[in-house]
Amino acid sequence: MQLLTVGSVAFDAIETPFGKSDKIVGGAGTYISLAASFFNRNQALISVVGEDFPTSVLDEMVDRGIDIQGIQIPEGGKTFFWSGKYHNDMNSRDTLVTELNVLGTFDPVVPAVYKNAPFFNVRKFKSGCATKSG
């Protein structure tokens, strides 16, 4: 049975008390689909990425049984980017940068092949988070 997820596919830069990463693949839609693929190889994902998103990651999703027909790639677009710093407790964090990019104008389209998916998981996209600080 198919699990359809609507959620962000993004780039993240994360700092913790234990280390720091620069521009890694992130997003709730990415990790929900990849994690669920260990239990169900019949996944579908609706999201948007820019032309800068690595095709190797999309290929890995397909290899894990995730149907990516619902991922839009607008011409010339840049992928959503979030940067944050986690505190010592690893439960609280500060957002340093949010760049909506293609996510800011994303209008989800449900492909016809997804319309009968028995399980549907939607991650809330925050509105008004187009601010950049740092």
N, C-alpha and C positions, 0 to 999 in steps of 0.2 A: 504494500500500500504506500502510495506516494505522500511525502511530507513536503508541502510548499512553504517556503520561507520568504518573507519580504523583509529585507533589512539592509543595512549599509555594508558595502564592500569598500574598504578605505585603506589609507596609509596612516600609520601612527608613529609618533616618536615618543618614547616613554622613558622617564627617569625614575628610578627607585633609590632607596638608600644603598642598594646592593649593586647597581649598575645602570647603564644608560644604553638606549638603542636609538638609531637614526632611521627614519623612514622605513618601517617594516610593514608588512601586510597586516591589516587589522579589520575591524568592523564586525558588528554583531551578526550580520547575514553570513559573512565568511565563516565565522567560527561555529555558529549554530549548524550550518550545513555540513561542515567538515566533521564536527564531533558526532552529529547524528548519522553520518555515513558509516561509522563503525558498527552501527546497529541496523541500519536500513540503507541499502544501496540504491534506493529509488527516491531521490531527492530532486527538488526543483527550487530555483532561486530567482527572485525578482529583485533587481537592483540597478544601479548605474555606476559606471566607472569612466574615467577619461582614457584618452588614447595613450596616456603614459603608464597605464596599468599593465604589468607584465603578463603576456600571453601564457607564459609558463605556469602561472598560478591558475589561470582559467583552464589550462590543459589538465592540471592536477585535479581540479574540481571534477572535470569530466571523467577522469580516470577513477575517481572515488564514487562515481555513480550519480553525480549532481548534474541535472539538466540545466544548462545556462542559457537557454533560448530567451529567458526573461531578463537577461542582463543587457541593458542598453549601453552603447558606446558612442556618445555624440562626437561628431567630427571636430577635432581641435580642442576637445574638452580636457580638463584636468580633474583627477580623482580627488574626492573628499580627503582632507588631511586634518588630523587632530594630534595635538601634543599636550602631554600632561606630566605632572610630577607627583608621585605617590609619597605619602608620609611614612614614618617608621612603622605604623600599625598596618600598613598596606591595605587598609579599608577606606582611607580618606585620601583625596587627591585634589590638586589644583589644576584647572585647565589653563594652559599657557597660550595655545593658539588653536583656533578653529577656522578652517578655510572650507566653506561649503562647496565651492567650485561647481561641478555638474550636479551635485546633490541639491543645490539651491533652486534649480529649475526642473527637477525630476518629476515627471508625470508617469507614475507606474502604469504599465500596460500588462494585462494578464493574457498570455498566449492561450489560444483555444485549447491546446493540449493540457493545460493546467486546470481548466475550469471544473473538472470532476475530482480534483485531489481531495481525499477524505480528511486530511489533516492539514491545518493552515496555521502558521506561526508568523505573526506580524510584530516587528520591533518598532517602537515609536521613534519617529524622526523628530528631533527637537526643532521647534520653530524659533525664529529669532536668535539663532546662535551664530550669526554671521560676523560676530565681532572678533577682532584680532587684537591680542594683547601680548605683552611679553617683556 
